[in-house]
Amino acid sequence: MKMMLIFLFFSLTIAGLSFLMTVGLRRFAIRRGLLDHPNHRSSHELPTPRVGGVGFVSLMLLTILGVAIINEDSLEVLFSIMIIVTGVSVTGFFDDLYNLPSSYRAASYSGVVLIALYFLPSLPNLSFYFVVIENYCLLLFLYFLGIFWLLNLFNFMDGIDGITALESIYVLLCGAFLVFFKDGFSSMTNLQDAGVMEVLAFLLVVSAAAVSGFLISNWPPATIFMGDVGSSTLGAFIGFVAVVSSTVGDISVWHWLIITATFWVDSTFTLFRRLIRREKIWSPHKRHAYQILAGRWKSHKKVTLLYSAVNIFWLLPLLLIAISYSDYVILLTVIASVPLFVFVFLVGAGSAEK
């Protein structure tokens, strides 16, 4: 009980610090002219400060470093997490400042993800019921593609107020519950003796608290955006923790696909339709389902709440079923995603812009 109270106090402190840092970053961005100016492909109407993600990402990095100092048993995993969070956030920050060419970003993100995966002690096998992938090189390639896509799609989905921050809080908290399901927080008496799964759960909850502090300023109408430094880092962190937790825990990446379905379905379907038309897939556009709905409804808040409602009332129950019946997790992933594919198709995701 004492550990739970300390943990709660620490999380609330992180949320408060994140809020104060976000306020300070907003003032700094305005003074330096670090603003996103609206154009015909934007979903906002007023110049808005960016780089707000620097605050919660800094707190995430400090927490990872602090836990690595305290818990030597998890040092190898924490070192890999530190690599990917630091590398992706630095690249995203410079992209926010100087609008780096897409080739530079892709090269930097690819290198960081590969290095972080390489330093992991092992990679989890990937099961498709009757087929199990065990080859290290193939697993490295597949997990690289997954994390690379996730960090990019979080960036793509960060197009209206509050949606990525609220999605991230949901995913991080569900992930913490997922990786800590068997023992529960009651088994953790201190961080020094905590196992890898407990450490991952701690980092996920603290990260959710940090993003919560940012969300206060990012809630519609947003007064600051997280920028690539925030969105890309969150996607990379979540994807990497999914791989690590599947390595050391009795869960799989399929559970994580259920948790993140609203984001990866929208982005993947939109990308696929644009590829079919041979469009430049990395060029800015407003054809994601959430962007189309925001334009139709003239409201960011309604769309953000809609996606959150899908998370809570559709995906979360399926996740709970998948936890109890792990043998059916692939089938449940299909059940979770198919209606979402139908939904984004009906909305018109990926359709040609008029």
C-alpha positions in Angstrom: 0.0 0.0 0.0 2.8 2.4 0.9 4.5 1.7 -2.5 1.2 2.4 -4.3 0.8 5.8 -2.6 4.4 6.7 -3.4 3.8 5.7 -7.0 0.6 7.7 -7.2 2.3 10.8 -5.8 5.2 10.4 -8.2 2.8 10.1 -11.2 0.9 13.2 -10.1 4.1 15.1 -9.6 5.2 14.1 -13.2 1.9 15.3 -14.6 2.2 18.6 -12.8 5.8 19.1 -14.0 4.7 18.2 -17.5 2.0 20.9 -17.4 4.4 23.6 -16.2 7.0 22.6 -18.7 4.4 22.8 -21.5 3.3 26.3 -20.4 7.0 27.4 -20.4 7.6 25.7 -23.8 4.6 27.6 -25.3 6.0 30.9 -24.2 9.4 30.0 -25.6 8.0 28.8 -28.9 6.0 32.1 -29.3 9.1 34.2 -28.6 11.2 32.2 -31.1 8.5 32.0 -33.7 8.3 28.2 -33.6 4.7 28.2 -34.9 2.7 25.9 -37.1 1.0 28.3 -39.6 -2.2 27.1 -41.1 -2.4 26.2 -44.8 -4.8 24.4 -47.1 -3.7 21.0 -45.7 -3.9 22.0 -42.0 -6.8 21.3 -39.7 -6.1 24.3 -37.4 -7.0 27.9 -38.3 -4.6 29.9 -36.1 -0.7 29.9 -35.8 0.0 27.5 -32.9 3.3 26.9 -31.1 4.9 23.5 -31.6 7.6 21.5 -29.8 5.3 20.9 -26.8 6.4 17.3 -26.7 9.9 18.3 -25.5 8.4 18.6 -22.0 6.9 15.1 -21.5 9.7 13.5 -23.6 12.3 15.0 -21.2 10.5 13.7 -18.2 10.3 10.2 -19.8 14.0 10.2 -20.5 14.8 11.3 -16.9 12.6 8.6 -15.5 14.2 5.9 -17.7 17.7 7.1 -16.6 16.6 7.2 -13.0 15.2 3.7 -13.1 18.4 2.4 -14.9 20.5 3.8 -12.1 18.3 2.1 -9.4 17.5 -1.2 -11.1 20.7 -2.8 -12.5 18.9 -6.1 -13.4 16.9 -4.3 -16.2 19.8 -2.2 -17.4 20.2 -4.0 -20.7 16.5 -3.4 -21.7 16.5 0.2 -20.3 19.6 1.0 -22.3 17.8 -0.1 -25.5 14.7 2.0 -24.6 17.0 5.0 -23.9 18.6 4.6 -27.3 15.3 4.7 -29.2 13.6 7.4 -27.1 16.7 9.7 -27.3 17.4 9.0 -31.0 13.9 9.5 -32.2 13.2 12.6 -30.0 16.4 14.3 -31.1 15.5 13.7 -34.8 12.0 14.8 -34.3 13.1 18.0 -32.5 15.4 19.0 -35.3 12.7 18.3 -37.8 10.4 20.6 -35.8 13.0 23.3 -35.9 14.4 22.9 -39.5 11.8 20.8 -41.4 14.3 18.1 -42.3 14.0 16.3 -45.7 12.0 13.1 -45.4 15.0 11.1 -46.5 17.1 12.4 -43.6 14.3 11.6 -41.1 13.8 8.1 -42.5 17.5 7.4 -42.4 17.9 8.6 -38.8 14.8 6.8 -37.5 15.8 3.6 -39.3 19.2 3.6 -37.8 18.0 4.3 -34.3 15.3 1.6 -34.4 17.8 -1.0 -35.7 20.4 -0.2 -33.1 17.9 -0.3 -30.3 16.6 -3.7 -31.5 20.1 -5.0 -31.9 21.0 -4.3 -28.3 18.0 -6.2 -27.0 19.0 -9.6 -25.4 16.5 -11.4 -27.7 13.5 -10.9 -29.9 10.2 -12.6 -29.4 9.0 -15.3 -31.9 6.1 -14.2 -34.0 3.2 -16.7 -34.1 0.6 -17.0 -36.8 -1.1 -20.0 -35.3 0.3 -22.8 -37.6 3.4 -20.8 -38.6 6.0 -19.5 -36.1 8.8 -17.2 -37.2 11.9 -17.9 -35.2 14.7 -16.7 -37.5 16.5 -13.7 -35.9 17.2 -11.8 -39.0 13.6 -12.1 -40.2 12.3 -11.1 -36.8 14.6 -8.1 -36.7 13.3 -7.0 -40.1 9.7 -7.4 -39.2 9.9 -5.7 -35.8 11.9 -2.9 -37.4 9.1 -2.4 -40.0 6.5 -2.4 -37.2 8.2 0.1 -35.0 9.2 2.3 -38.0 5.6 2.3 -39.2 4.2 3.0 -35.7 6.4 6.0 -35.0 5.4 7.4 -38.4 1.7 6.8 -38.1 1.6 8.5 -34.7 3.1 11.5 -36.5 0.5 11.2 -39.3 -2.4 10.9 -36.8 -1.3 14.0 -34.8 -3.4 16.3 -37.0 -6.2 17.5 -34.8 -6.3 18.8 -31.2 -5.9 16.2 -28.5 -6.2 13.1 -30.5 -2.6 11.7 -30.3 -2.2 12.8 -26.6 -5.4 11.1 -25.6 -4.8 8.0 -27.7 -1.3 7.7 -26.2 -2.6 8.0 -22.6 -5.1 5.2 -23.4 -2.4 3.0 -25.0 0.2 3.6 -22.3 -2.3 2.7 -19.5 -3.7 -0.3 -21.3 -0.1 -1.4 -21.9 0.8 -1.0 -18.3 -2.2 -3.2 -17.3 -1.3 -5.7 -20.0 2.4 -6.2 -19.0 1.6 -6.1 -15.2 -1.5 -8.3 -15.4 -0.3 -11.4 -13.6 1.3 -10.0 -10.5 -0.2 -6.6 -10.1 1.3 -3.6 -8.4 0.9 -5.1 -5.0 4.0 -7.3 -5.7 6.3 -4.4 -6.3 7.8 -3.3 -3.0 10.5 -1.1 -4.5 12.0 -0.3 -7.9 15.4 -1.7 -7.0 14.1 -5.3 -6.8 11.5 -5.0 -9.6 11.5 -7.3 -12.5 11.6 -6.2 -16.2 7.8 -6.4 -16.6 7.3 -4.3 -13.5 9.8 -1.7 -14.7 8.0 -1.5 -18.0 4.7 -1.0 -16.3 6.2 1.7 -14.2 7.6 3.5 -17.2 4.3 3.2 -19.1 2.2 4.7 -16.3 4.7 7.5 -15.7 4.8 8.3 -19.4 1.0 8.4 -19.4 1.1 10.9 -16.5 3.6 13.0 -18.4 1.4 13.1 -21.5 -1.6 13.9 -19.3 0.1 17.1 -18.2 0.6 18.1 -21.8 -2.9 17.2 -22.8 -4.3 20.0 -20.6 -2.8 22.5 -23.1 -3.4 20.4 -26.1 -7.1 19.8 -25.5 -9.4 21.4 -28.1 -8.9 24.3 -28.8 -5.2 23.5 -28.4 -2.7 26.2 -27.4 0.3 24.1 -28.3 1.1 21.1 -30.5 3.5 18.2 -29.4 5.3 18.3 -32.8 7.4 15.4 -34.2 9.5 15.3 -31.1 6.4 14.2 -29.2 4.4 12.1 -31.6 7.2 10.2 -33.2 8.8 9.4 -29.8 5.5 8.1 -28.4 5.0 5.8 -31.4 8.5 4.5 -31.2 8.4 4.0 -27.4 5.1 2.2 -27.5 6.2 0.0 -30.4 9.5 -0.9 -28.7 7.9 -1.6 -25.3 5.5 -3.9 -27.2 8.4 -5.9 -28.5 10.2 -6.0 -25.2 7.1 -7.1 -23.2 6.4 -9.8 -25.7 10.0 -11.1 -25.2 9.9 -11.3 -21.4 6.2 -11.7 -20.7 3.4 -14.1 -21.5 1.8 -11.7 -24.0 2.3 -11.0 -27.7 2.4 -8.1 -30.1 -1.1 -9.1 -31.2 -2.4 -7.8 -27.8 -0.7 -4.5 -28.7 -2.3 -4.5 -32.1 -5.7 -4.6 -30.5 -4.8 -1.7 -28.2 -3.6 0.6 -31.0 -6.1 -0.5 -33.6 -7.9 2.9 -34.1 -4.6 4.5 -35.1 -3.0 1.8 -37.3 -6.2 1.0 -39.1 -6.8 4.6 -40.1 -3.2 5.2 -41.1 -2.7 1.9 -42.9 -5.9 2.0 -44.9 -5.2 5.7 -45.9 -1.6 4.8 -47.0 -2.8 1.8 -49.0 -5.4 3.8 -51.0 -2.9 6.5 -51.7 -0.3 3.9 -52.8 -2.8 2.5 -55.3 -3.2 5.9 -56.8 0.6 6.3 -56.9 0.6 9.4 -54.8 3.5 10.7 -52.9 2.7 9.0 -49.6 4.9 11.2 -47.4 3.5 14.4 -48.7 1.1 16.3 -46.4 -2.7 15.6 -46.9 -6.0 15.7 -45.1 -7.4 12.3 -46.1 -7.2 10.3 -42.9 -10.6 9.4 -41.6 -10.2 11.5 -38.5 -9.3 14.6 -40.7 -12.3 14.1 -42.9 -14.6 13.8 -39.9 -13.1 16.9 -38.3 -13.8 18.8 -41.5 -17.4 17.6 -41.8 -18.2 18.1 -38.2 -16.3 21.4 -37.8 -15.0 20.0 -34.5 -11.8 18.5 -33.3 -13.3 17.6 -29.9 -16.0 15.4 -31.3 -13.6 13.4 -33.4 -11.1 13.0 -30.5 -13.9 11.8 -28.2 -15.2 9.4 -30.9 -11.9 7.7 -31.3 -11.6 7.5 -27.5 -15.0 6.0 -27.3 -14.0 3.3 -29.8 -11.0 2.6 -27.6 -12.9 2.3 -24.4 -16.1 0.6 -25.5 -14.8 -1.6 -28.4 -11.1 -2.3 -28.2 -10.7 -2.4 -24.4 -13.3 -5.2 -23.9 -11.7 -7.2 -26.7 -8.3 -6.7 -25.0 -9.7 -8.1 -21.7 -11.0 -11.1 -23.6 -7.7 -11.6 -25.4 -5.8 -11.5 -22.1 -8.1 -14.3 -20.7 -8.1 -16.3 -23.9 -4.6 -15.8 -25.4 -5.1 -18.7 -27.8 -7.6 -16.6 -29.7 -5.6 -13.4 -29.7 -5.1 -13.4 -33.5 -8.8 -14.0 -34.1 -9.7 -11.2 -31.7 -7.2 -8.9 -33.4 -9.1 -9.5 -36.7 -12.5 -9.0 -35.0 -11.2 -5.7 -33.5 -9.8 -4.3 -36.7 -12.3 -5.4 -39.5 -15.2 -3.1 -38.3 -12.6 -0.2 -38.1 -11.5 -0.9 -41.7 -15.1 -0.8 -42.8 -15.7 2.5 -40.8 -12.7 4.3 -42.3 -13.7 3.1 -45.8 -17.2 4.5 -45.4 -15.8 7.8 -44.1 -13.6 8.0 -47.2 -10.1 7.6 -45.8 -7.4 7.8 -48.5 -9.8 9.1 -51.1 -8.6 11.6 -53.7 -8.7 15.2 -52.5 -11.1 17.5 -54.3 
